[in-house]
Amino acid sequence: MQFPDISPFVRALLPVKLKGGHEFRFGVWIAIRPDDLQHAYRVWNAPEYSDLKLAGHLANKVQPWGLLGAPVNLTVLNPGHTPYCASSPHEDMNDVVTKVWPHEILASLP
């Protein structure tokens, strides 16, 4: 998605690992570079989609962490899904996608 004079965005899944082997996935928007949007558009429905890697910044808050603007790296884990947030150079954002959280963390969602 792209709006004039605003960064382009791609939809992504932000997985949160929960105790007991469960996972909750937030749908988030990631601000990316215009060239990356064009590349993603070209491969989205092609076999090359499986190899898509993008980098950008979280364009919305994710409660209870916030993290608006945190850098994030995206990768395709399942060709039938939008890309997943896989890692981040931002310590708190990286914790969200790599640590295992108690189920109670979701109780604080609005």
N, C-alpha and C positions, 0 to 999 in steps of 0.2 A: 504494500500500500504506500502511496506517495501523494503528498499534498504540496502544492506550490509553496516555496519558501520555508518548508518544514522538512526535517530529515525524513528519509524513507524508513519504513518499518516492516518488519517481518514478524509473523506470529510464531511463537515457540511454546514448548512445554517446559515448565520448571518442576522437575521431580523432587519430592521431599521424601526421603526414606524414613519409614517409621518402624519402631520396634516390632518384632514378630514377623518380619519379612514383608510388611505392607508398604505401600507407596501411595502418596497423594500427589496429584499433578495440577499445578496452577497453569492456566492459559495466560501467557504474558505477551507483551509487545516489546520488541527489541529494535532500537534505533540503529540503523546500519548505514554504511556509505552508499551513495547512489550507484557506483560501479558494482558493488556487491548485490544490490537489488536486481540489477540487470542480469547478472550472472545467475542468481537464484531463479529468476523468471525463465531464463533459457533452459535450465536443467530440471525445473520442478516436476515435470511430467515425463522426463527422459530417464534412461537407465543411470545416467551420471548423477542423478539426485542422491543416490546412496552414498556418494563420496563428498557431498556438499558440506563444507565447513565455513562458518561465518563468525565474525567477531563484531560486537556492538555494545550497546549500553541499555540496561533495563529502563524502559520508558514508562513504567508504572510502579507504584508501591506494592509490595507484597507483605501483608501483615502476617506475623507480628514483627518482622524484621525491618520493614521499610525498604531500604536499598535502592531507592529511585536514583538512576544514573550510574549504578554500579556496572563496571565492565563485565562482559560475559562472553564465553566462547560457546558456539552452537555446533552441534553435529547431528547427523541423521542416524538414529539408532534403529529405526524401523521405517522402511520406505513407504508404509501406509500412514505414517504420522508426520506432523510438522516437526521441524528440528527440535532437539532437546538442548536445554542449557546443561552443558557438561562440565564446565570448569570456569574459574575466574581468577585473575590476579588479585582481586579484592578479597581479603581474608574472610570477611563476614559472608560475602556472597558464595565463596568457595565452600564455606562451612555448610551453608544451606543445601548445596547439591551433593556434598560428600559425606556428611555426618549422618548418623542414625538418631532420629528424634523421638521423644515420647509422644504417644497419641495425644496427650493433653495439650501439646502445642497448638493443635487445631481448635481447641476450645476457645482460644483467644481471637478467633476470626470473627469479623463483624457479621 
